[in-house]
Amino acid sequence: MSDNSGTGSRILDVGCGVNKYPGSIGIDRIAGTRADVLCDLDRFPYPFSDASFDRVRAVHVIEHVSDVIRTMEEFHRLLRQGGEVYIATPHYTDFSSFCDPTHRWHLNSFSLRYFGRDDAGFGYYSRARFREKSVHVKLLALWRYLGFELLVNTFPRFRRFWEHYLCYIVRGKVIEWRLIKEDAAFLDSERLAPAQGAAATR
């Protein structure tokens, strides 16, 4: 899945390294990269005002940060309403997830659900809210050719079954998320509405 949507939008490439996304503003902590702004990605806030960007990219970054929740909250702050964050990271069953000693987190395709509507009851972790536009898991070429990758990405229930029982046999390689910034207050009002309606009928 390529990240080539939204041409002409204001884009922040977080942890851009030497391969900064064309047309973006790049930030990184390491001099000698193609970063436009040098900053520590674990120190908040980043040196940009609220709602400065239409899109945020974090490609092989989230596994390196010290605090995933705080980083996601910063992405939320930097995006305009309805803006998109694109995140790519190794699947925790891939060799690359554990062979790099700078990786702090080993994630699966459900690891960011606490920021969405299906938060499994843990929505109180953060007020930052995103709508899941897409989740795409890349598998080894053999499984892609056999159609297994298509099944994993087409049917969420099958993806859950794979994550629970099969992923150490049919190993994942990379997870890609596209998440849309949503307003927490609006989602809270949506959740309260059914309860208030039920109370009114008693």
PyMOL commands that place a pseudoatom at each C-alpha (Angstrom):
pseudoatom trace, name=CA, resn=MET, resi=1, chain=A, elem=C, hetatm=0, pos=[0.000, 0.000, 0.000]
pseudoatom trace, name=CA, resn=SER, resi=2, chain=A, elem=C, hetatm=0, pos=[1.631, 3.269, -1.039]
pseudoatom trace, name=CA, resn=ASP, resi=3, chain=A, elem=C, hetatm=0, pos=[1.187, 6.581, 0.731]
pseudoatom trace, name=CA, resn=ASN, resi=4, chain=A, elem=C, hetatm=0, pos=[0.548, 8.857, -2.223]
pseudoatom trace, name=CA, resn=SER, resi=5, chain=A, elem=C, hetatm=0, pos=[-2.753, 10.549, -1.394]
pseudoatom trace, name=CA, resn=GLY, resi=6, chain=A, elem=C, hetatm=0, pos=[-3.419, 14.179, -0.642]
pseudoatom trace, name=CA, resn=THR, resi=7, chain=A, elem=C, hetatm=0, pos=[-1.056, 15.880, -3.097]
pseudoatom trace, name=CA, resn=GLY, resi=8, chain=A, elem=C, hetatm=0, pos=[-0.652, 19.571, -2.236]
pseudoatom trace, name=CA, resn=SER, resi=9, chain=A, elem=C, hetatm=0, pos=[-1.557, 19.166, 1.440]
pseudoatom trace, name=CA, resn=ARG, resi=10, chain=A, elem=C, hetatm=0, pos=[0.692, 20.279, 4.296]
pseudoatom trace, name=CA, resn=ILE, resi=11, chain=A, elem=C, hetatm=0, pos=[2.551, 17.154, 5.454]
pseudoatom trace, name=CA, resn=LEU, resi=12, chain=A, elem=C, hetatm=0, pos=[4.768, 16.487, 8.475]
pseudoatom trace, name=CA, resn=ASP, resi=13, chain=A, elem=C, hetatm=0, pos=[7.222, 13.594, 8.101]
pseudoatom trace, name=CA, resn=VAL, resi=14, chain=A, elem=C, hetatm=0, pos=[8.132, 12.508, 11.641]
pseudoatom trace, name=CA, resn=GLY, resi=15, chain=A, elem=C, hetatm=0, pos=[11.502, 10.791, 11.902]
pseudoatom trace, name=CA, resn=CYS, resi=16, chain=A, elem=C, hetatm=0, pos=[12.117, 11.456, 8.222]
pseudoatom trace, name=CA, resn=GLY, resi=17, chain=A, elem=C, hetatm=0, pos=[15.734, 10.242, 8.207]
pseudoatom trace, name=CA, resn=VAL, resi=18, chain=A, elem=C, hetatm=0, pos=[17.447, 10.497, 4.819]
pseudoatom trace, name=CA, resn=ASN, resi=19, chain=A, elem=C, hetatm=0, pos=[14.314, 9.563, 2.857]
pseudoatom trace, name=CA, resn=LYS, resi=20, chain=A, elem=C, hetatm=0, pos=[12.064, 12.529, 3.582]
pseudoatom trace, name=CA, resn=TYR, resi=21, chain=A, elem=C, hetatm=0, pos=[8.685, 12.308, 1.881]
pseudoatom trace, name=CA, resn=PRO, resi=22, chain=A, elem=C, hetatm=0, pos=[8.563, 14.675, -1.155]
pseudoatom trace, name=CA, resn=GLY, resi=23, chain=A, elem=C, hetatm=0, pos=[6.953, 18.011, -0.383]
pseudoatom trace, name=CA, resn=SER, resi=24, chain=A, elem=C, hetatm=0, pos=[6.824, 17.413, 3.368]
pseudoatom trace, name=CA, resn=ILE, resi=25, chain=A, elem=C, hetatm=0, pos=[8.357, 19.154, 6.364]
pseudoatom trace, name=CA, resn=GLY, resi=26, chain=A, elem=C, hetatm=0, pos=[10.711, 16.655, 7.952]
pseudoatom trace, name=CA, resn=ILE, resi=27, chain=A, elem=C, hetatm=0, pos=[11.668, 16.389, 11.594]
pseudoatom trace, name=CA, resn=ASP, resi=28, chain=A, elem=C, hetatm=0, pos=[14.285, 14.139, 13.128]
pseudoatom trace, name=CA, resn=ARG, resi=29, chain=A, elem=C, hetatm=0, pos=[16.570, 14.126, 16.142]
pseudoatom trace, name=CA, resn=ILE, resi=30, chain=A, elem=C, hetatm=0, pos=[19.712, 13.248, 14.164]
pseudoatom trace, name=CA, resn=ALA, resi=31, chain=A, elem=C, hetatm=0, pos=[21.849, 15.790, 12.321]
pseudoatom trace, name=CA, resn=GLY, resi=32, chain=A, elem=C, hetatm=0, pos=[22.863, 14.651, 8.854]
pseudoatom trace, name=CA, resn=THR, resi=33, chain=A, elem=C, hetatm=0, pos=[19.335, 13.565, 7.938]
pseudoatom trace, name=CA, resn=ARG, resi=34, chain=A, elem=C, hetatm=0, pos=[17.113, 15.519, 5.534]
pseudoatom trace, name=CA, resn=ALA, resi=35, chain=A, elem=C, hetatm=0, pos=[15.184, 17.013, 8.431]
pseudoatom trace, name=CA, resn=ASP, resi=36, chain=A, elem=C, hetatm=0, pos=[14.055, 20.609, 8.117]
pseudoatom trace, name=CA, resn=VAL, resi=37, chain=A, elem=C, hetatm=0, pos=[13.749, 20.841, 11.902]
pseudoatom trace, name=CA, resn=LEU, resi=38, chain=A, elem=C, hetatm=0, pos=[15.884, 18.981, 14.422]
pseudoatom trace, name=CA, resn=CYS, resi=39, chain=A, elem=C, hetatm=0, pos=[14.011, 18.019, 17.567]
pseudoatom trace, name=CA, resn=ASP, resi=40, chain=A, elem=C, hetatm=0, pos=[13.834, 15.231, 20.127]
pseudoatom trace, name=CA, resn=LEU, resi=41, chain=A, elem=C, hetatm=0, pos=[10.774, 13.169, 19.213]
pseudoatom trace, name=CA, resn=ASP, resi=42, chain=A, elem=C, hetatm=0, pos=[10.293, 12.260, 22.878]
pseudoatom trace, name=CA, resn=ARG, resi=43, chain=A, elem=C, hetatm=0, pos=[10.055, 15.898, 24.019]
pseudoatom trace, name=CA, resn=PHE, resi=44, chain=A, elem=C, hetatm=0, pos=[6.654, 17.533, 23.665]
pseudoatom trace, name=CA, resn=PRO, resi=45, chain=A, elem=C, hetatm=0, pos=[5.269, 19.631, 22.196]
pseudoatom trace, name=CA, resn=TYR, resi=46, chain=A, elem=C, hetatm=0, pos=[6.982, 19.559, 18.810]
pseudoatom trace, name=CA, resn=PRO, resi=47, chain=A, elem=C, hetatm=0, pos=[7.802, 23.080, 17.548]
pseudoatom trace, name=CA, resn=PHE, resi=48, chain=A, elem=C, hetatm=0, pos=[4.588, 23.583, 15.573]
pseudoatom trace, name=CA, resn=SER, resi=49, chain=A, elem=C, hetatm=0, pos=[1.245, 25.132, 16.500]
pseudoatom trace, name=CA, resn=ASP, resi=50, chain=A, elem=C, hetatm=0, pos=[-2.018, 23.209, 16.876]
pseudoatom trace, name=CA, resn=ALA, resi=51, chain=A, elem=C, hetatm=0, pos=[-3.716, 21.956, 13.685]
pseudoatom trace, name=CA, resn=SER, resi=52, chain=A, elem=C, hetatm=0, pos=[-0.717, 22.878, 11.523]
pseudoatom trace, name=CA, resn=PHE, resi=53, chain=A, elem=C, hetatm=0, pos=[-0.877, 19.872, 9.192]
pseudoatom trace, name=CA, resn=ASP, resi=54, chain=A, elem=C, hetatm=0, pos=[-3.271, 18.039, 6.909]
pseudoatom trace, name=CA, resn=ARG, resi=55, chain=A, elem=C, hetatm=0, pos=[-1.265, 14.831, 7.154]
pseudoatom trace, name=CA, resn=VAL, resi=56, chain=A, elem=C, hetatm=0, pos=[1.317, 13.324, 9.488]
pseudoatom trace, name=CA, resn=ARG, resi=57, chain=A, elem=C, hetatm=0, pos=[3.589, 10.448, 8.436]
pseudoatom trace, name=CA, resn=ALA, resi=58, chain=A, elem=C, hetatm=0, pos=[5.451, 8.247, 10.923]
pseudoatom trace, name=CA, resn=VAL, resi=59, chain=A, elem=C, hetatm=0, pos=[7.196, 5.474, 9.003]
pseudoatom trace, name=CA, resn=HIS, resi=60, chain=A, elem=C, hetatm=0, pos=[9.090, 3.063, 11.260]
pseudoatom trace, name=CA, resn=VAL, resi=61, chain=A, elem=C, hetatm=0, pos=[9.025, 5.588, 14.091]
pseudoatom trace, name=CA, resn=ILE, resi=62, chain=A, elem=C, hetatm=0, pos=[6.343, 4.525, 16.585]
pseudoatom trace, name=CA, resn=GLU, resi=63, chain=A, elem=C, hetatm=0, pos=[8.368, 1.475, 17.673]
pseudoatom trace, name=CA, resn=HIS, resi=64, chain=A, elem=C, hetatm=0, pos=[11.242, 3.782, 18.720]
pseudoatom trace, name=CA, resn=VAL, resi=65, chain=A, elem=C, hetatm=0, pos=[9.449, 6.403, 20.844]
pseudoatom trace, name=CA, resn=SER, resi=66, chain=A, elem=C, hetatm=0, pos=[9.446, 6.309, 24.639]
pseudoatom trace, name=CA, resn=ASP, resi=67, chain=A, elem=C, hetatm=0, pos=[5.682, 6.867, 25.011]
pseudoatom trace, name=CA, resn=VAL, resi=68, chain=A, elem=C, hetatm=0, pos=[3.267, 5.656, 22.302]
pseudoatom trace, name=CA, resn=ILE, resi=69, chain=A, elem=C, hetatm=0, pos=[0.207, 7.284, 23.875]
pseudoatom trace, name=CA, resn=ARG, resi=70, chain=A, elem=C, hetatm=0, pos=[1.850, 10.681, 24.280]
pseudoatom trace, name=CA, resn=THR, resi=71, chain=A, elem=C, hetatm=0, pos=[3.190, 10.509, 20.706]
pseudoatom trace, name=CA, resn=MET, resi=72, chain=A, elem=C, hetatm=0, pos=[-0.273, 9.716, 19.331]
pseudoatom trace, name=CA, resn=GLU, resi=73, chain=A, elem=C, hetatm=0, pos=[-1.668, 12.650, 21.308]
pseudoatom trace, name=CA, resn=GLU, resi=74, chain=A, elem=C, hetatm=0, pos=[0.947, 14.904, 19.717]
pseudoatom trace, name=CA, resn=PHE, resi=75, chain=A, elem=C, hetatm=0, pos=[-0.004, 13.685, 16.234]
pseudoatom trace, name=CA, resn=HIS, resi=76, chain=A, elem=C, hetatm=0, pos=[-3.622, 14.455, 17.136]
pseudoatom trace, name=CA, resn=ARG, resi=77, chain=A, elem=C, hetatm=0, pos=[-2.692, 17.976, 18.253]
pseudoatom trace, name=CA, resn=LEU, resi=78, chain=A, elem=C, hetatm=0, pos=[-0.743, 18.710, 15.081]
pseudoatom trace, name=CA, resn=LEU, resi=79, chain=A, elem=C, hetatm=0, pos=[-3.467, 17.543, 12.686]
pseudoatom trace, name=CA, resn=ARG, resi=80, chain=A, elem=C, hetatm=0, pos=[-6.359, 19.676, 11.535]
pseudoatom trace, name=CA, resn=GLN, resi=81, chain=A, elem=C, hetatm=0, pos=[-9.816, 18.219, 12.138]
pseudoatom trace, name=CA, resn=GLY, resi=82, chain=A, elem=C, hetatm=0, pos=[-10.289, 15.365, 9.665]
pseudoatom trace, name=CA, resn=GLY, resi=83, chain=A, elem=C, hetatm=0, pos=[-6.553, 15.164, 8.950]
pseudoatom trace, name=CA, resn=GLU, resi=84, chain=A, elem=C, hetatm=0, pos=[-4.829, 11.819, 8.473]
pseudoatom trace, name=CA, resn=VAL, resi=85, chain=A, elem=C, hetatm=0, pos=[-1.917, 10.119, 10.188]
pseudoatom trace, name=CA, resn=TYR, resi=86, chain=A, elem=C, hetatm=0, pos=[-0.120, 7.319, 8.328]
pseudoatom trace, name=CA, resn=ILE, resi=87, chain=A, elem=C, hetatm=0, pos=[1.853, 4.939, 10.557]
pseudoatom trace, name=CA, resn=ALA, resi=88, chain=A, elem=C, hetatm=0, pos=[3.999, 2.007, 9.468]
pseudoatom trace, name=CA, resn=THR, resi=89, chain=A, elem=C, hetatm=0, pos=[5.794, -0.342, 11.872]
pseudoatom trace, name=CA, resn=PRO, resi=90, chain=A, elem=C, hetatm=0, pos=[7.073, -3.935, 11.902]
pseudoatom trace, name=CA, resn=HIS, resi=91, chain=A, elem=C, hetatm=0, pos=[4.565, -6.579, 12.948]
pseudoatom trace, name=CA, resn=TYR, resi=92, chain=A, elem=C, hetatm=0, pos=[5.736, -8.059, 16.227]
pseudoatom trace, name=CA, resn=THR, resi=93, chain=A, elem=C, hetatm=0, pos=[6.225, -11.516, 14.677]
pseudoatom trace, name=CA, resn=ASP, resi=94, chain=A, elem=C, hetatm=0, pos=[8.666, -10.224, 12.071]
pseudoatom trace, name=CA, resn=PHE, resi=95, chain=A, elem=C, hetatm=0, pos=[12.387, -10.716, 12.626]
pseudoatom trace, name=CA, resn=SER, resi=96, chain=A, elem=C, hetatm=0, pos=[12.994, -6.978, 12.137]
pseudoatom trace, name=CA, resn=SER, resi=97, chain=A, elem=C, hetatm=0, pos=[10.872, -6.125, 15.165]
pseudoatom trace, name=CA, resn=PHE, resi=98, chain=A, elem=C, hetatm=0, pos=[13.335, -7.722, 17.581]
pseudoatom trace, name=CA, resn=CYS, resi=99, chain=A, elem=C, hetatm=0, pos=[16.661, -7.562, 15.738]
pseudoatom trace, name=CA, resn=ASP, resi=100, chain=A, elem=C, hetatm=0, pos=[16.938, -3.770, 16.187]
pseudoatom trace, name=CA, resn=PRO, resi=101, chain=A, elem=C, hetatm=0, pos=[17.929, -2.936, 19.803]
pseudoatom trace, name=CA, resn=THR, resi=102, chain=A, elem=C, hetatm=0, pos=[16.486, 0.579, 19.438]
pseudoatom trace, name=CA, resn=HIS, resi=103, chain=A, elem=C, hetatm=0, pos=[12.946, -0.827, 19.098]
pseudoatom trace, name=CA, resn=ARG, resi=104, chain=A, elem=C, hetatm=0, pos=[11.048, -0.287, 22.338]
pseudoatom trace, name=CA, resn=TRP, resi=105, chain=A, elem=C, hetatm=0, pos=[7.618, -1.552, 21.251]
pseudoatom trace, name=CA, resn=HIS, resi=106, chain=A, elem=C, hetatm=0, pos=[6.460, -4.640, 19.347]
pseudoatom trace, name=CA, resn=LEU, resi=107, chain=A, elem=C, hetatm=0, pos=[2.974, -4.046, 17.993]
pseudoatom trace, name=CA, resn=ASN, resi=108, chain=A, elem=C, hetatm=0, pos=[0.173, -5.943, 16.305]
pseudoatom trace, name=CA, resn=SER, resi=109, chain=A, elem=C, hetatm=0, pos=[-2.641, -4.693, 14.105]
pseudoatom trace, name=CA, resn=PHE, resi=110, chain=A, elem=C, hetatm=0, pos=[-4.936, -3.978, 17.078]
pseudoatom trace, name=CA, resn=SER, resi=111, chain=A, elem=C, hetatm=0, pos=[-2.410, -2.021, 19.156]
pseudoatom trace, name=CA, resn=LEU, resi=112, chain=A, elem=C, hetatm=0, pos=[-3.872, 1.418, 18.328]
pseudoatom trace, name=CA, resn=ARG, resi=113, chain=A, elem=C, hetatm=0, pos=[-7.531, 0.566, 18.908]
pseudoatom trace, name=CA, resn=TYR, resi=114, chain=A, elem=C, hetatm=0, pos=[-7.549, 2.466, 22.234]
pseudoatom trace, name=CA, resn=PHE, resi=115, chain=A, elem=C, hetatm=0, pos=[-7.658, 5.700, 20.213]
pseudoatom trace, name=CA, resn=GLY, resi=116, chain=A, elem=C, hetatm=0, pos=[-10.788, 4.680, 18.286]
pseudoatom trace, name=CA, resn=ARG, resi=117, chain=A, elem=C, hetatm=0, pos=[-14.414, 3.798, 18.838]
pseudoatom trace, name=CA, resn=ASP, resi=118, chain=A, elem=C, hetatm=0, pos=[-13.638, 0.126, 19.457]
pseudoatom trace, name=CA, resn=ASP, resi=119, chain=A, elem=C, hetatm=0, pos=[-11.405, 0.907, 22.441]
pseudoatom trace, name=CA, resn=ALA, resi=120, chain=A, elem=C, hetatm=0, pos=[-12.179, -2.344, 24.341]
pseudoatom trace, name=CA, resn=GLY, resi=121, chain=A, elem=C, hetatm=0, pos=[-13.193, -0.276, 27.368]
pseudoatom trace, name=CA, resn=PHE, resi=122, chain=A, elem=C, hetatm=0, pos=[-9.812, 1.425, 27.644]
pseudoatom trace, name=CA, resn=GLY, resi=123, chain=A, elem=C, hetatm=0, pos=[-10.728, 4.753, 26.060]
pseudoatom trace, name=CA, resn=TYR, resi=124, chain=A, elem=C, hetatm=0, pos=[-9.794, 6.532, 29.276]
pseudoatom trace, name=CA, resn=TYR, resi=125, chain=A, elem=C, hetatm=0, pos=[-6.103, 6.041, 28.411]
pseudoatom trace, name=CA, resn=SER, resi=126, chain=A, elem=C, hetatm=0, pos=[-6.235, 9.156, 26.260]
pseudoatom trace, name=CA, resn=ARG, resi=127, chain=A, elem=C, hetatm=0, pos=[-8.600, 11.851, 24.998]
pseudoatom trace, name=CA, resn=ALA, resi=128, chain=A, elem=C, hetatm=0, pos=[-7.036, 11.733, 21.519]
pseudoatom trace, name=CA, resn=ARG, resi=129, chain=A, elem=C, hetatm=0, pos=[-9.426, 10.062, 19.100]
pseudoatom trace, name=CA, resn=PHE, resi=130, chain=A, elem=C, hetatm=0, pos=[-8.924, 8.705, 15.601]
pseudoatom trace, name=CA, resn=ARG, resi=131, chain=A, elem=C, hetatm=0, pos=[-11.220, 6.941, 13.167]
pseudoatom trace, name=CA, resn=GLU, resi=132, chain=A, elem=C, hetatm=0, pos=[-9.620, 3.889, 11.617]
pseudoatom trace, name=CA, resn=LYS, resi=133, chain=A, elem=C, hetatm=0, pos=[-9.660, 4.507, 7.863]
pseudoatom trace, name=CA, resn=SER, resi=134, chain=A, elem=C, hetatm=0, pos=[-7.656, 1.375, 7.104]
pseudoatom trace, name=CA, resn=VAL, resi=135, chain=A, elem=C, hetatm=0, pos=[-5.345, -1.219, 8.593]
pseudoatom trace, name=CA, resn=HIS, resi=136, chain=A, elem=C, hetatm=0, pos=[-3.137, -3.158, 6.217]
pseudoatom trace, name=CA, resn=VAL, resi=137, chain=A, elem=C, hetatm=0, pos=[-0.844, -6.025, 7.194]
pseudoatom trace, name=CA, resn=LYS, resi=138, chain=A, elem=C, hetatm=0, pos=[1.917, -7.120, 4.843]
pseudoatom trace, name=CA, resn=LEU, resi=139, chain=A, elem=C, hetatm=0, pos=[2.965, -10.764, 4.940]
pseudoatom trace, name=CA, resn=LEU, resi=140, chain=A, elem=C, hetatm=0, pos=[5.862, -12.656, 3.389]
pseudoatom trace, name=CA, resn=ALA, resi=141, chain=A, elem=C, hetatm=0, pos=[5.632, -12.942, -0.401]
pseudoatom trace, name=CA, resn=LEU, resi=142, chain=A, elem=C, hetatm=0, pos=[4.676, -16.635, -0.275]
pseudoatom trace, name=CA, resn=TRP, resi=143, chain=A, elem=C, hetatm=0, pos=[1.543, -15.933, 1.767]
pseudoatom trace, name=CA, resn=ARG, resi=144, chain=A, elem=C, hetatm=0, pos=[0.690, -12.947, -0.396]
pseudoatom trace, name=CA, resn=TYR, resi=145, chain=A, elem=C, hetatm=0, pos=[0.840, -15.095, -3.545]
pseudoatom trace, name=CA, resn=LEU, resi=146, chain=A, elem=C, hetatm=0, pos=[-1.297, -17.766, -1.897]
pseudoatom trace, name=CA, resn=GLY, resi=147, chain=A, elem=C, hetatm=0, pos=[-3.992, -15.180, -1.113]
pseudoatom trace, name=CA, resn=PHE, resi=148, chain=A, elem=C, hetatm=0, pos=[-3.589, -15.304, 2.663]
pseudoatom trace, name=CA, resn=GLU, resi=149, chain=A, elem=C, hetatm=0, pos=[-2.676, -11.618, 2.901]
pseudoatom trace, name=CA, resn=LEU, resi=150, chain=A, elem=C, hetatm=0, pos=[-5.876, -10.724, 1.044]
pseudoatom trace, name=CA, resn=LEU, resi=151, chain=A, elem=C, hetatm=0, pos=[-7.950, -12.702, 3.572]
pseudoatom trace, name=CA, resn=VAL, resi=152, chain=A, elem=C, hetatm=0, pos=[-6.229, -11.043, 6.523]
pseudoatom trace, name=CA, resn=ASN, resi=153, chain=A, elem=C, hetatm=0, pos=[-6.857, -7.553, 5.162]
pseudoatom trace, name=CA, resn=THR, resi=154, chain=A, elem=C, hetatm=0, pos=[-10.359, -8.064, 3.784]
pseudoatom trace, name=CA, resn=PHE, resi=155, chain=A, elem=C, hetatm=0, pos=[-12.038, -9.660, 6.797]
pseudoatom trace, name=CA, resn=PRO, resi=156, chain=A, elem=C, hetatm=0, pos=[-11.399, -8.114, 10.256]
pseudoatom trace, name=CA, resn=ARG, resi=157, chain=A, elem=C, hetatm=0, pos=[-12.656, -11.243, 12.035]
pseudoatom trace, name=CA, resn=PHE, resi=158, chain=A, elem=C, hetatm=0, pos=[-10.217, -13.368, 10.093]
pseudoatom trace, name=CA, resn=ARG, resi=159, chain=A, elem=C, hetatm=0, pos=[-7.431, -10.898, 10.940]
pseudoatom trace, name=CA, resn=ARG, resi=160, chain=A, elem=C, hetatm=0, pos=[-8.297, -11.286, 14.609]
pseudoatom trace, name=CA, resn=PHE, resi=161, chain=A, elem=C, hetatm=0, pos=[-8.258, -15.098, 14.260]
pseudoatom trace, name=CA, resn=TRP, resi=162, chain=A, elem=C, hetatm=0, pos=[-4.864, -14.858, 12.534]
pseudoatom trace, name=CA, resn=GLU, resi=163, chain=A, elem=C, hetatm=0, pos=[-3.477, -12.592, 15.281]
pseudoatom trace, name=CA, resn=HIS, resi=164, chain=A, elem=C, hetatm=0, pos=[-4.722, -14.972, 18.003]
pseudoatom trace, name=CA, resn=TYR, resi=165, chain=A, elem=C, hetatm=0, pos=[-3.756, -18.345, 16.566]
pseudoatom trace, name=CA, resn=LEU, resi=166, chain=A, elem=C, hetatm=0, pos=[-1.785, -18.289, 13.321]
pseudoatom trace, name=CA, resn=CYS, resi=167, chain=A, elem=C, hetatm=0, pos=[0.613, -15.336, 13.265]
pseudoatom trace, name=CA, resn=TYR, resi=168, chain=A, elem=C, hetatm=0, pos=[3.592, -17.286, 14.614]
pseudoatom trace, name=CA, resn=ILE, resi=169, chain=A, elem=C, hetatm=0, pos=[3.203, -19.690, 11.690]
pseudoatom trace, name=CA, resn=VAL, resi=170, chain=A, elem=C, hetatm=0, pos=[2.102, -17.206, 9.028]
pseudoatom trace, name=CA, resn=ARG, resi=171, chain=A, elem=C, hetatm=0, pos=[4.234, -14.318, 10.225]
pseudoatom trace, name=CA, resn=GLY, resi=172, chain=A, elem=C, hetatm=0, pos=[3.456, -10.667, 9.634]
pseudoatom trace, name=CA, resn=LYS, resi=173, chain=A, elem=C, hetatm=0, pos=[5.994, -8.214, 8.232]
pseudoatom trace, name=CA, resn=VAL, resi=174, chain=A, elem=C, hetatm=0, pos=[4.656, -4.664, 8.367]
pseudoatom trace, name=CA, resn=ILE, resi=175, chain=A, elem=C, hetatm=0, pos=[1.503, -2.989, 9.705]
pseudoatom trace, name=CA, resn=GLU, resi=176, chain=A, elem=C, hetatm=0, pos=[0.191, 0.190, 8.069]
pseudoatom trace, name=CA, resn=TRP, resi=177, chain=A, elem=C, hetatm=0, pos=[-2.504, 2.343, 9.649]
pseudoatom trace, name=CA, resn=ARG, resi=178, chain=A, elem=C, hetatm=0, pos=[-4.386, 5.281, 8.186]
pseudoatom trace, name=CA, resn=LEU, resi=179, chain=A, elem=C, hetatm=0, pos=[-6.185, 7.092, 10.982]
pseudoatom trace, name=CA, resn=ILE, resi=180, chain=A, elem=C, hetatm=0, pos=[-8.415, 10.174, 10.732]
pseudoatom trace, name=CA, resn=LYS, resi=181, chain=A, elem=C, hetatm=0, pos=[-8.434, 12.736, 13.522]
pseudoatom trace, name=CA, resn=GLU, resi=182, chain=A, elem=C, hetatm=0, pos=[-11.779, 12.979, 15.295]
pseudoatom trace, name=CA, resn=ASP, resi=183, chain=A, elem=C, hetatm=0, pos=[-13.081, 15.234, 18.030]
pseudoatom trace, name=CA, resn=ALA, resi=184, chain=A, elem=C, hetatm=0, pos=[-13.282, 13.503, 21.417]
pseudoatom trace, name=CA, resn=ALA, resi=185, chain=A, elem=C, hetatm=0, pos=[-16.164, 15.680, 22.607]
pseudoatom trace, name=CA, resn=PHE, resi=186, chain=A, elem=C, hetatm=0, pos=[-18.228, 14.715, 19.559]
pseudoatom trace, name=CA, resn=LEU, resi=187, chain=A, elem=C, hetatm=0, pos=[-17.606, 11.010, 20.135]
pseudoatom trace, name=CA, resn=ASP, resi=188, chain=A, elem=C, hetatm=0, pos=[-18.510, 11.373, 23.801]
pseudoatom trace, name=CA, resn=SER, resi=189, chain=A, elem=C, hetatm=0, pos=[-21.814, 12.989, 22.844]
pseudoatom trace, name=CA, resn=GLU, resi=190, chain=A, elem=C, hetatm=0, pos=[-22.501, 10.123, 20.414]
pseudoatom trace, name=CA, resn=ARG, resi=191, chain=A, elem=C, hetatm=0, pos=[-21.907, 7.586, 23.169]
pseudoatom trace, name=CA, resn=LEU, resi=192, chain=A, elem=C, hetatm=0, pos=[-24.074, 9.449, 25.668]
pseudoatom trace, name=CA, resn=ALA, resi=193, chain=A, elem=C, hetatm=0, pos=[-27.003, 9.855, 23.272]
pseudoatom trace, name=CA, resn=PRO, resi=194, chain=A, elem=C, hetatm=0, pos=[-28.220, 6.200, 23.402]
pseudoatom trace, name=CA, resn=ALA, resi=195, chain=A, elem=C, hetatm=0, pos=[-27.926, 6.139, 27.193]
pseudoatom trace, name=CA, resn=GLN, resi=196, chain=A, elem=C, hetatm=0, pos=[-29.828, 9.420, 27.520]
pseudoatom trace, name=CA, resn=GLY, resi=197, chain=A, elem=C, hetatm=0, pos=[-32.500, 8.149, 25.140]
pseudoatom trace, name=CA, resn=ALA, resi=198, chain=A, elem=C, hetatm=0, pos=[-32.921, 4.978, 27.163]
pseudoatom trace, name=CA, resn=ALA, resi=199, chain=A, elem=C, hetatm=0, pos=[-33.179, 6.981, 30.380]
pseudoatom trace, name=CA, resn=ALA, resi=200, chain=A, elem=C, hetatm=0, pos=[-35.851, 9.215, 28.862]
pseudoatom trace, name=CA, resn=THR, resi=201, chain=A, elem=C, hetatm=0, pos=[-38.056, 6.221, 28.057]
pseudoatom trace, name=CA, resn=ARG, resi=202, chain=A, elem=C, hetatm=0, pos=[-38.026, 4.861, 31.594]
for i in range(1, 202): cmd.bond("trace and resi %d" % i, "trace and resi %d" % (i + 1))
show_as sticks, trace
zoom trace
